[in-house]
Amino acid sequence: MKSIYDILIIGGGLVGASLAACLARDPAIRIGVVEKFPPPQQDGDFHPSYDARNTALANGTCHVFDQLGLWQSLRPHAEPITTIDITNQGGFGRAVIRAEEERVRALGYVIENRWIGKILYQHLRSCVNVDFRAPAEVTALHYEQEQMRATLDDGSEVRTPLVVIADGAQSNTRQMLGIGAQITDYEQVAIVTAVTPDKPHNNIALERFTPTGPLAILPQTENRLGLTWCHDPHTAQQLMEASDDEFLRALEQAAGSSIGQLVKVGKRFSYPLSLTLADEQIRPNVVVLGNAAHGLHPVAGQGLNMAMRDVAVLVQTLFAARERQQSWGDFKLLQRYLQRRNQDQFNTIQFSDKLTQLFSNHNPWLSLLRNSGLVLFDTLQGTKRFVARYAMGRSVSTQLPEVS
C-alpha cells in the first residue's frame, strides 16, 4: 500500500499532534501522523490523577489551542497560575510575579499532559484529512528525487515532500538519518508526582532553588500540587525509596513554610535530566521538532512552550509557501523557518541552562549572588515585566494563518 501526503509527522505526542491539528485547518492538506504508542483512551471519563505529569502552558501556547477551537475543552481541566513565588532555600532572596501586575488573567495554566493528548487525539480523529497511524513505526527513510519515501513496520510506504521528526529526545528517526545530538548531563534526577496540601493553594506556583537543584510546585485542579523536584542521583534514589510520610516531611522542609502541611502524595516517578540539542534542525525535506530538536531542563517550564512557538512559526511558513506554490521540502524555505526561530530558541535554551547551573550550586559566594539577584530582580519592574512577558510566550507571535 502506498500513500502520498503533503507532510508526514513522525511522533504523535503533544508537539506532533499539535502541528497536525494546526495544518488540518486547511482541509486540502493531506497529513500523515505515525505514532509508535497506542492512541489515548477514546471512551470513558478521565478523572484527576496523582500519577500524571503536568505542564505549565504559557499564554502563547493557550492562544494556539484557542485558535484550534480546543481551549474551551482544555480549560475545565486547567488551573490558572496567578502568582509565581521565586525563592532560594536558606537565603533571603525572593521575587514575586503577579498576574494583576502584568494585566493578565493568568500567567499560565497547569494541566495534566494526558488531558492535552486525549483532546488533541479526539480532534484529529474528526479531521478527514489526517491519517493517524498508531501504533506504528517508520523503519526506513530514503530520498526519492524531491521527496522522501518512508517505509512503515507493516510494510506500507509513504511519499511526502516534508518529514517532520517529533518522536522525542531519544529520536530513532533522527538517528536513522544520521543526525547527531549534543547531550549535556546535568547529573540531576527529577522526581515527579502530585501532592495535596492542608490548605488552598490559591493558584500560587512556587519556584524554589535548592543546593541540589530546582523545586517547582504548580497549582492543579482539585487543590492538588504538581511537583518536579530535582536532586543529585543518590538523594533522588533515597527519596524514591522513602515512605510517603518521610517523603512529605522532606518536601515540606525543602519547600518552606508557605506550602503548609502536606497530607497526600501520589505515585512517584523519576527520570535523569540532560540538555539535548540536535546537530541539525533542518535538511532538505526534513524538520526536527520538539524534544527531538531540543530537550530542556524542566526549570521554568519552557520545553513544550518553546516547541509550540516552533510549531506556530513553521505553520506560518508552510502556509505562506503554499500560497506561492513552493514545495514544503525546499531547503531555502526551511532555512527561513529556522532563521525566524534561531533567536528565541537561543535565548530560551541559554536561560534554562544558565539558570539550572546558577541555582544548582553549593558555592556560598554564588548563594549570596543568587539571593542578591532575586532581590534586585524583584525591584526592577521593567526587567521583571520583560521576563514575565517572555515566560508567558508573548515574545513570538503564535497567530496562525487564516484559512480561506
C-alpha positions in Angstrom: 0.0 0.0 0.0 1.3 3.4 -0.9 0.2 6.8 0.4 1.0 10.3 -0.6 0.9 13.1 2.0 1.7 16.8 1.9 3.5 16.2 5.2 4.4 13.2 7.3 4.8 13.8 11.0 6.7 11.1 12.9 5.6 11.3 16.5 2.0 11.9 17.6 2.7 13.3 21.0 1.8 16.8 22.2 4.1 18.6 19.6 3.4 16.3 16.6 -0.3 16.2 17.2 -0.5 20.0 17.7 1.3 20.5 14.4 -1.1 18.2 12.7 -4.1 20.0 14.2 -2.8 23.4 13.1 -2.2 22.2 9.5 -5.5 20.3 9.3 -7.4 23.6 9.5 -7.0 23.6 5.7 -8.9 20.5 4.5 -6.9 20.4 1.3 -3.7 19.5 3.1 -3.1 15.7 3.4 -1.4 14.9 6.7 0.1 11.6 7.9 0.9 11.0 11.6 2.9 8.0 12.7 3.0 7.2 16.5 4.6 4.1 18.0 2.4 4.1 21.1 -1.4 3.2 21.1 -3.6 6.3 20.9 -5.1 7.7 24.1 -8.2 6.2 25.5 -11.1 7.1 23.3 -14.1 6.4 25.6 -14.8 6.8 29.3 -14.2 9.6 31.7 -10.9 10.9 32.8 -10.5 11.8 36.5 -7.9 13.9 38.2 -4.9 11.7 38.9 -1.9 11.7 41.3 0.1 9.7 38.8 0.2 12.0 35.8 2.8 14.6 34.6 1.6 18.1 34.2 2.6 21.0 32.1 2.5 24.8 32.7 1.1 26.2 29.5 2.3 29.7 28.6 -0.4 32.1 27.3 1.1 31.9 23.8 0.5 28.1 23.9 -3.0 28.6 25.1 -3.5 31.0 22.2 -2.6 28.3 19.8 -5.1 25.9 21.3 -7.8 28.6 21.4 -7.3 29.2 17.6 -7.8 25.4 17.1 -11.1 25.6 19.0 -9.7 23.3 21.7 -9.1 25.7 24.6 -12.8 25.5 25.6 -12.4 21.7 26.1 -9.0 22.1 27.8 -9.9 25.0 30.1 -12.0 23.0 32.7 -9.0 20.8 33.3 -6.5 23.6 33.6 -5.7 25.5 36.7 -4.6 29.2 36.4 -1.3 30.5 37.8 -1.9 33.9 39.2 1.3 34.3 41.2 4.8 33.0 40.8 6.8 33.0 44.0 10.6 32.5 43.5 12.8 31.8 46.5 16.3 30.5 47.3 16.3 27.8 50.1 18.2 29.0 53.1 18.5 32.5 51.8 16.9 35.9 51.9 16.3 36.4 48.2 12.7 36.4 46.9 10.9 37.6 43.8 7.2 37.6 43.1 5.5 37.9 39.7 1.7 38.6 39.8 -0.8 38.3 37.0 -2.6 41.5 38.1 0.7 43.5 37.7 1.1 42.1 34.2 -2.6 42.9 33.4 -3.5 39.4 32.5 -6.0 36.9 34.0 -3.3 34.3 34.5 0.5 33.9 34.0 -0.1 30.5 32.6 -2.3 27.4 33.1 -1.3 24.0 34.6 -2.9 20.9 33.0 -2.2 17.2 33.0 -0.5 16.1 29.8 -2.9 13.2 29.3 -5.8 15.7 29.0 -4.0 17.6 26.2 -3.3 14.2 24.5 -6.8 13.0 24.8 -8.4 16.2 23.5 -5.9 16.6 20.7 -6.4 13.0 19.6 -10.2 13.3 19.6 -9.9 16.4 17.5 -7.6 14.7 15.0 -10.0 11.8 14.7 -12.6 14.3 13.4 -10.2 15.7 10.8 -10.9 13.8 7.5 -7.5 15.0 6.1 -5.4 13.4 8.9 -4.3 9.8 8.7 -3.3 8.9 12.3 -1.4 5.6 12.3 -0.9 4.1 15.8 0.7 2.0 17.0 3.1 2.2 14.0 6.7 2.9 13.4 8.9 4.2 10.5 11.6 1.6 9.7 13.3 3.3 6.8 13.6 6.8 5.2 15.1 7.4 1.8 15.3 10.4 -0.6 13.5 9.9 -3.8 14.1 12.7 -6.2 12.5 15.8 -4.5 10.5 13.7 -2.0 11.0 11.4 0.9 9.9 7.8 1.0 9.1 6.3 4.3 8.6 2.6 5.0 6.4 1.6 7.9 6.6 -1.5 10.1 3.6 -3.0 8.4 5.4 -2.9 5.0 3.4 0.1 3.7 5.2 3.1 2.0 4.6 6.8 2.3 5.8 9.5 0.0 5.9 13.2 1.0 7.8 16.4 0.3 8.3 17.0 4.0 9.0 14.8 7.0 8.8 16.3 10.5 10.6 14.3 13.2 8.9 14.8 16.5 9.4 11.5 18.3 11.2 12.6 21.4 14.7 13.4 22.8 15.9 9.8 22.0 14.5 10.0 18.5 15.1 6.8 16.5 14.2 8.7 13.3 16.7 11.4 13.9 19.4 8.7 14.4 18.1 6.9 11.3 19.0 10.0 9.2 22.4 10.3 10.9 21.6 13.5 12.7 23.5 13.5 15.9 22.8 15.4 19.1 24.9 17.1 21.8 23.9 15.8 25.2 24.9 17.7 28.4 24.2 15.6 31.5 23.1 17.8 34.4 23.8 15.0 36.8 20.4 15.5 38.3 17.3 13.4 38.6 13.8 14.9 38.5 11.2 13.4 40.9 7.7 14.0 39.5 4.4 13.5 41.5 1.4 15.3 42.9 0.7 16.2 46.5 -2.3 17.7 48.4 -1.8 20.5 51.0 -4.0 21.0 54.0 -4.9 24.5 52.8 -6.0 26.1 49.5 -3.1 26.6 47.0 -4.5 29.9 45.9 -3.2 29.4 42.4 0.4 30.2 43.5 3.3 28.5 41.7 6.4 28.1 43.8 9.8 28.0 42.1 12.4 27.3 44.8 16.1 26.9 44.3 17.9 24.4 46.5 21.6 23.3 46.6 20.8 20.1 44.8 18.5 21.6 42.1 15.3 23.5 41.5 12.0 22.6 43.0 8.8 23.5 41.1 5.4 23.3 42.8 2.5 24.1 40.5 -1.2 24.5 41.3 -3.5 21.9 39.9 -7.3 21.2 39.9 -8.9 19.6 42.9 -6.5 21.6 45.1 -3.5 19.3 44.1 0.0 20.5 43.6 2.1 19.2 40.7 5.7 18.6 41.8 9.0 18.5 39.9 11.9 18.1 42.4 15.4 17.9 41.1 18.2 16.2 43.1 21.6 14.5 42.7 21.0 10.8 41.7 21.9 9.5 45.2 19.5 11.7 47.1 16.8 11.2 44.5 17.1 7.4 45.0 16.7 7.8 48.7 13.6 9.9 48.2 12.1 7.5 45.8 12.6 4.7 48.3 11.3 6.7 51.3 7.8 6.1 52.8 5.1 8.6 51.8 5.3 10.3 55.2 9.1 10.6 55.0 8.8 12.0 51.5 6.2 14.6 52.5 8.2 15.8 55.6 11.3 16.2 53.4 9.4 18.1 50.8 7.8 20.4 53.5 11.3 21.2 54.8 12.6 21.9 51.3 9.6 24.0 50.2 9.4 26.2 53.2 6.6 27.3 55.4 4.4 28.8 52.6 3.4 25.3 51.4 1.8 24.4 54.7 1.4 20.7 55.7 1.1 18.1 53.0 -1.4 15.3 53.6 -1.2 13.1 50.5 1.3 12.1 47.8 0.7 10.2 44.6 3.0 7.6 42.9 6.5 9.0 42.4 8.3 8.9 39.0 11.9 9.8 38.3 14.0 10.5 35.2 17.5 11.8 34.6 17.9 15.3 33.3 20.0 16.5 30.4 20.2 19.1 27.8 19.8 17.5 24.3 20.4 19.6 21.2 20.1 18.1 17.7 23.1 18.9 15.5 20.6 19.8 12.7 17.0 21.0 12.9 16.5 21.1 9.1 17.6 19.3 6.0 16.1 19.3 2.5 12.6 17.8 3.1 13.2 17.4 6.9 12.4 19.4 10.0 13.3 18.2 13.5 10.8 19.4 16.1 10.1 19.3 19.9 12.3 17.3 22.2 13.9 15.6 19.2 15.4 19.1 18.4 15.9 20.5 21.9 15.2 18.7 25.2 15.5 21.2 28.0 15.8 21.0 31.8 12.3 21.4 33.3 13.2 24.6 35.2 10.9 27.5 34.2 8.8 25.0 32.2 9.9 26.2 28.8 10.3 23.0 26.8 6.8 22.5 25.4 6.1 26.2 25.2 9.2 26.8 23.1 8.2 23.9 20.9 4.7 25.3 20.4 6.3 28.6 19.2 8.3 26.5 16.7 5.0 24.9 15.6 3.3 28.2 15.1 6.1 29.7 13.0 6.5 26.5 11.0 2.8 26.6 10.1 3.1 30.3 9.2 6.0 29.4 6.9 4.3 26.5 5.3 1.0 28.3 4.6 2.9 31.2 3.0 4.8 28.7 0.8 1.6 27.0 -0.2 0.2 30.3 -1.5 3.4 30.7 -3.6 3.1 27.1 -4.7 6.6 26.4 -3.3 7.5 22.9 -2.2 7.4 22.3 1.5 10.6 20.4 1.2 12.6 23.3 -0.3 15.7 23.8 1.8 15.7 27.6 1.4 12.1 27.6 2.7 13.1 25.6 5.8 16.1 27.8 6.3 13.7 30.8 6.5 11.7 29.0 9.2 14.8 28.3 11.3 16.1 31.8 10.9 12.9 33.1 12.4 13.3 30.7 15.3 17.0 31.0 16.0 17.0 33.9 18.4 14.1 32.8 20.5 15.4 29.3 20.7 18.9 30.5 21.7 17.6 32.8 24.4 15.3 30.2 25.9 17.9 27.4 25.9 20.5 29.7 27.4 18.1 31.0 30.0 17.1 27.5 31.0 20.7 26.1 31.0 22.3 29.0 32.9 19.5 29.2 35.4 20.0 25.5 36.2 23.7 25.9 36.6 23.5 29.0 38.8 20.8 27.7 41.1 22.3 24.1 41.5 25.5 25.0 43.2 26.8 24.8 46.8 29.2 27.6 46.4 28.5 30.2 49.2 29.5 33.1 47.0 27.1 32.0 44.3 24.4 31.6 47.0 24.9 35.2 48.0 24.8 36.2 44.3 21.5 34.3 43.9 19.9 36.0 46.9 21.0 39.4 45.8 20.0 38.8 42.3 16.4 37.8 43.3 16.1 40.9 45.5 17.3 43.1 42.6 15.1 41.3 40.1 12.1 41.9 42.3 12.7 45.6 42.5 13.4 46.2 38.7 9.9 46.4 37.4 11.0 46.8 33.8 13.2 43.7 33.9 10.5 41.7 35.7 7.9 42.6 33.2 10.2 41.6 30.3 10.9 38.2 31.9 7.2 37.7 32.7 6.3 38.6 29.1 8.9 36.1 27.8 7.7 33.3 30.2 4.1 33.9 29.0 5.2 33.2 25.4 4.5 36.7 24.2 7.9 37.3 22.7 6.9 35.5 19.5 3.6 35.7 17.6 1.6 32.4 17.8 -1.1 33.7 15.5 -2.0 31.0 13.0 -2.6 31.9 9.3 -6.2 32.4 8.2 -7.7 29.5 6.1 -9.5 30.6 3.0 
